[in-house]
Amino acid sequence: MNLTLTVIALKSVSAGASKAVLAAVFGTIWGHIYWIKRCNYLVCQTA
């Protein structure tokens, strides 16, 4: 019984970890896109 609970816990933890990694990756990509657009906007304004 304990083994089953451990496996379930490990699966849920790994699923949560992969979701967290995906969120971090998407957040980083989105952040880079935002900053690139913002920098381009500033460059276009100053140019």
Biopython code that builds the backbone (N, CA, C, O; Angstrom):
import numpy as np
from Bio.PDB.StructureBuilder import StructureBuilder

atoms = [
    (1, "MET", "N", (0.844, -1.202, 0.000)),
    (1, "MET", "CA", (0.000, 0.000, 0.000)),
    (1, "MET", "C", (0.878, 1.250, 0.000)),
    (1, "MET", "O", (0.649, 2.183, -0.771)),
    (2, "ASN", "N", (1.886, 1.256, 0.876)),
    (2, "ASN", "CA", (2.765, 2.417, 0.934)),
    (2, "ASN", "C", (3.506, 2.621, -0.381)),
    (2, "ASN", "O", (3.730, 3.754, -0.809)),
    (3, "LEU", "N", (3.882, 1.518, -1.016)),
    (3, "LEU", "CA", (4.592, 1.607, -2.289)),
    (3, "LEU", "C", (3.714, 2.278, -3.340)),
    (3, "LEU", "O", (4.178, 3.119, -4.110)),
    (4, "THR", "N", (2.434, 1.892, -3.361)),
    (4, "THR", "CA", (1.504, 2.489, -4.317)),
    (4, "THR", "C", (1.376, 3.987, -4.078)),
    (4, "THR", "O", (1.406, 4.780, -5.019)),
    (5, "LEU", "N", (1.232, 4.366, -2.809)),
    (5, "LEU", "CA", (1.125, 5.789, -2.481)),
    (5, "LEU", "C", (2.389, 6.537, -2.879)),
    (5, "LEU", "O", (2.327, 7.668, -3.362)),
    (6, "THR", "N", (3.534, 5.899, -2.674)),
    (6, "THR", "CA", (4.804, 6.532, -3.038)),
    (6, "THR", "C", (4.874, 6.757, -4.543)),
    (6, "THR", "O", (5.297, 7.818, -5.002)),
    (7, "VAL", "N", (4.456, 5.751, -5.306)),
    (7, "VAL", "CA", (4.473, 5.866, -6.771)),
    (7, "VAL", "C", (3.543, 6.986, -7.220)),
    (7, "VAL", "O", (3.904, 7.794, -8.076)),
    (8, "ILE", "N", (2.338, 7.032, -6.640)),
    (8, "ILE", "CA", (1.379, 8.083, -6.987)),
    (8, "ILE", "C", (1.955, 9.452, -6.645)),
    (8, "ILE", "O", (1.851, 10.396, -7.428)),
    (9, "ALA", "N", (2.563, 9.548, -5.465)),
    (9, "ALA", "CA", (3.155, 10.816, -5.044)),
    (9, "ALA", "C", (4.273, 11.227, -5.995)),
    (9, "ALA", "O", (4.362, 12.390, -6.388)),
    (10, "LEU", "N", (5.125, 10.272, -6.366)),
    (10, "LEU", "CA", (6.229, 10.576, -7.281)),
    (10, "LEU", "C", (5.701, 11.025, -8.637)),
    (10, "LEU", "O", (6.232, 11.960, -9.237)),
    (11, "LYS", "N", (4.650, 10.355, -9.120)),
    (11, "LYS", "CA", (4.074, 10.733, -10.415)),
    (11, "LYS", "C", (3.512, 12.145, -10.363)),
    (11, "LYS", "O", (3.721, 12.936, -11.283)),
    (12, "SER", "N", (2.797, 12.463, -9.287)),
    (12, "SER", "CA", (2.208, 13.799, -9.184)),
    (12, "SER", "C", (3.298, 14.857, -9.045)),
    (12, "SER", "O", (3.183, 15.951, -9.598)),
    (13, "VAL", "N", (4.363, 14.527, -8.301)),
    (13, "VAL", "CA", (5.469, 15.476, -8.136)),
    (13, "VAL", "C", (6.168, 15.709, -9.468)),
    (13, "VAL", "O", (6.480, 16.847, -9.816)),
    (14, "SER", "N", (6.415, 14.631, -10.219)),
    (14, "SER", "CA", (7.101, 14.777, -11.500)),
    (14, "SER", "C", (6.223, 15.540, -12.486)),
    (14, "SER", "O", (6.728, 16.327, -13.287)),
    (15, "ALA", "N", (4.901, 15.308, -12.432)),
    (15, "ALA", "CA", (3.991, 16.049, -13.298)),
    (15, "ALA", "C", (4.015, 17.528, -12.936)),
    (15, "ALA", "O", (4.052, 18.390, -13.815)),
    (16, "GLY", "N", (3.993, 17.814, -11.642)),
    (16, "GLY", "CA", (4.051, 19.202, -11.189)),
    (16, "GLY", "C", (5.367, 19.847, -11.578)),
    (16, "GLY", "O", (5.400, 21.014, -11.968)),
    (17, "ALA", "N", (6.461, 19.087, -11.474)),
    (17, "ALA", "CA", (7.778, 19.622, -11.821)),
    (17, "ALA", "C", (7.851, 19.924, -13.312)),
    (17, "ALA", "O", (8.378, 20.962, -13.710)),
    (18, "SER", "N", (7.325, 19.020, -14.141)),
    (18, "SER", "CA", (7.374, 19.256, -15.584)),
    (18, "SER", "C", (6.510, 20.454, -15.958)),
    (18, "SER", "O", (6.867, 21.224, -16.850)),
    (19, "LYS", "N", (5.371, 20.615, -15.280)),
    (19, "LYS", "CA", (4.531, 21.792, -15.526)),
    (19, "LYS", "C", (5.268, 23.059, -15.122)),
    (19, "LYS", "O", (5.197, 24.072, -15.819)),
    (20, "ALA", "N", (5.974, 23.005, -13.997)),
    (20, "ALA", "CA", (6.728, 24.171, -13.535)),
    (20, "ALA", "C", (7.840, 24.513, -14.522)),
    (20, "ALA", "O", (8.084, 25.684, -14.811)),
    (21, "VAL", "N", (8.510, 23.485, -15.036)),
    (21, "VAL", "CA", (9.581, 23.714, -16.015)),
    (21, "VAL", "C", (9.001, 24.325, -17.285)),
    (21, "VAL", "O", (9.554, 25.279, -17.831)),
    (22, "LEU", "N", (7.884, 23.771, -17.752)),
    (22, "LEU", "CA", (7.238, 24.317, -18.951)),
    (22, "LEU", "C", (6.833, 25.764, -18.734)),
    (22, "LEU", "O", (7.039, 26.612, -19.602)),
    (23, "ALA", "N", (6.256, 26.044, -17.569)),
    (23, "ALA", "CA", (5.842, 27.416, -17.265)),
    (23, "ALA", "C", (7.050, 28.346, -17.250)),
    (23, "ALA", "O", (6.981, 29.468, -17.753)),
    (24, "ALA", "N", (8.155, 27.880, -16.675)),
    (24, "ALA", "CA", (9.367, 28.705, -16.627)),
    (24, "ALA", "C", (9.904, 28.954, -18.029)),
    (24, "ALA", "O", (10.301, 30.072, -18.356)),
    (25, "VAL", "N", (9.918, 27.914, -18.859)),
    (25, "VAL", "CA", (10.418, 28.058, -20.232)),
    (25, "VAL", "C", (9.539, 29.022, -21.015)),
    (25, "VAL", "O", (10.040, 29.939, -21.666)),
    (26, "PHE", "N", (8.220, 28.813, -20.951)),
    (26, "PHE", "CA", (7.311, 29.704, -21.666)),
    (26, "PHE", "C", (7.413, 31.125, -21.140)),
    (26, "PHE", "O", (7.387, 32.081, -21.914)),
    (27, "GLY", "N", (7.529, 31.266, -19.825)),
    (27, "GLY", "CA", (7.661, 32.592, -19.228)),
    (27, "GLY", "C", (8.924, 33.291, -19.708)),
    (27, "GLY", "O", (8.912, 34.489, -19.993)),
    (28, "THR", "N", (10.020, 32.528, -19.794)),
    (28, "THR", "CA", (11.283, 33.112, -20.245)),
    (28, "THR", "C", (11.184, 33.536, -21.701)),
    (28, "THR", "O", (11.605, 34.635, -22.063)),
    (29, "ILE", "N", (10.623, 32.660, -22.543)),
    (29, "ILE", "CA", (10.472, 32.990, -23.966)),
    (29, "ILE", "C", (9.585, 34.219, -24.114)),
    (29, "ILE", "O", (9.916, 35.148, -24.851)),
    (30, "TRP", "N", (8.443, 34.218, -23.401)),
    (30, "TRP", "CA", (7.517, 35.347, -23.476)),
    (30, "TRP", "C", (8.197, 36.625, -23.007)),
    (30, "TRP", "O", (8.013, 37.688, -23.601)),
    (31, "GLY", "N", (8.988, 36.518, -21.934)),
    (31, "GLY", "CA", (9.716, 37.675, -21.417)),
    (31, "GLY", "C", (10.706, 38.203, -22.445)),
    (31, "GLY", "O", (10.829, 39.415, -22.623)),
    (32, "HIS", "N", (11.414, 37.301, -23.123)),
    (32, "HIS", "CA", (12.376, 37.732, -24.137)),
    (32, "HIS", "C", (11.663, 38.417, -25.292)),
    (32, "HIS", "O", (12.116, 39.452, -25.779)),
    (33, "ILE", "N", (10.535, 37.836, -25.737)),
    (33, "ILE", "CA", (9.767, 38.448, -26.826)),
    (33, "ILE", "C", (9.320, 39.844, -26.413)),
    (33, "ILE", "O", (9.417, 40.790, -27.195)),
    (34, "TYR", "N", (8.829, 39.970, -25.178)),
    (34, "TYR", "CA", (8.360, 41.263, -24.683)),
    (34, "TYR", "C", (9.490, 42.280, -24.694)),
    (34, "TYR", "O", (9.316, 43.408, -25.156)),
    (35, "TRP", "N", (10.662, 41.875, -24.179)),
    (35, "TRP", "CA", (11.779, 42.822, -24.099)),
    (35, "TRP", "C", (12.310, 43.169, -25.479)),
    (35, "TRP", "O", (12.695, 44.312, -25.724)),
    (36, "ILE", "N", (12.337, 42.190, -26.394)),
    (36, "ILE", "CA", (12.800, 42.466, -27.759)),
    (36, "ILE", "C", (11.864, 43.473, -28.415)),
    (36, "ILE", "O", (12.320, 44.432, -29.037)),
    (37, "LYS", "N", (10.558, 43.260, -28.281)),
    (37, "LYS", "CA", (9.590, 44.193, -28.862)),
    (37, "LYS", "C", (9.742, 45.566, -28.231)),
    (37, "LYS", "O", (9.700, 46.582, -28.925)),
    (38, "ARG", "N", (9.918, 45.599, -26.923)),
    (38, "ARG", "CA", (10.042, 46.869, -26.228)),
    (38, "ARG", "C", (11.318, 47.591, -26.663)),
    (38, "ARG", "O", (11.303, 48.798, -26.904)),
    (39, "CYS", "N", (12.418, 46.849, -26.761)),
    (39, "CYS", "CA", (13.679, 47.456, -27.194)),
    (39, "CYS", "C", (13.564, 47.950, -28.631)),
    (39, "CYS", "O", (14.049, 49.035, -28.953)),
    (40, "ASN", "N", (12.927, 47.164, -29.499)),
    (40, "ASN", "CA", (12.730, 47.596, -30.883)),
    (40, "ASN", "C", (11.896, 48.870, -30.927)),
    (40, "ASN", "O", (12.172, 49.781, -31.708)),
    (41, "TYR", "N", (10.874, 48.921, -30.083)),
    (41, "TYR", "CA", (10.017, 50.104, -30.021)),
    (41, "TYR", "C", (10.831, 51.319, -29.597)),
    (41, "TYR", "O", (10.708, 52.395, -30.182)),
    (42, "LEU", "N", (11.668, 51.138, -28.566)),
    (42, "LEU", "CA", (12.502, 52.247, -28.089)),
    (42, "LEU", "C", (13.510, 52.655, -29.156)),
    (42, "LEU", "O", (13.749, 53.845, -29.365)),
    (43, "VAL", "N", (14.102, 51.670, -29.832)),
    (43, "VAL", "CA", (15.082, 51.968, -30.883)),
    (43, "VAL", "C", (14.409, 52.720, -32.023)),
    (43, "VAL", "O", (14.956, 53.687, -32.553)),
    (44, "CYS", "N", (13.217, 52.265, -32.392)),
    (44, "CYS", "CA", (12.496, 52.939, -33.474)),
    (44, "CYS", "C", (12.144, 54.370, -33.074)),
    (44, "CYS", "O", (12.159, 55.274, -33.910)),
    (45, "GLN", "N", (11.830, 54.573, -31.803)),
    (45, "GLN", "CA", (11.492, 55.919, -31.340)),
    (45, "GLN", "C", (12.711, 56.829, -31.395)),
    (45, "GLN", "O", (12.608, 57.986, -31.805)),
    (46, "THR", "N", (13.876, 56.308, -30.980)),
    (46, "THR", "CA", (15.068, 57.144, -30.924)),
    (46, "THR", "C", (15.664, 57.331, -32.316)),
    (46, "THR", "O", (16.276, 58.364, -32.588)),
    (47, "ALA", "N", (15.493, 56.339, -33.210)),
    (47, "ALA", "CA", (16.099, 56.414, -34.538)),
    (47, "ALA", "C", (15.398, 57.445, -35.419)),
    (47, "ALA", "O", (15.783, 57.636, -36.572)),
]
sb = StructureBuilder()
sb.init_structure("model")
sb.init_model(0)
sb.init_chain("A")
sb.init_seg("    ")
for serial, (resi, resn, name, xyz) in enumerate(atoms, 1):
    if name == "N":
        sb.init_residue(resn, " ", resi, " ")
    sb.init_atom(name, np.array(xyz, "f"), 0.0, 1.0, " ", f" {name:<3s}", serial, name[0])
structure = sb.get_structure()
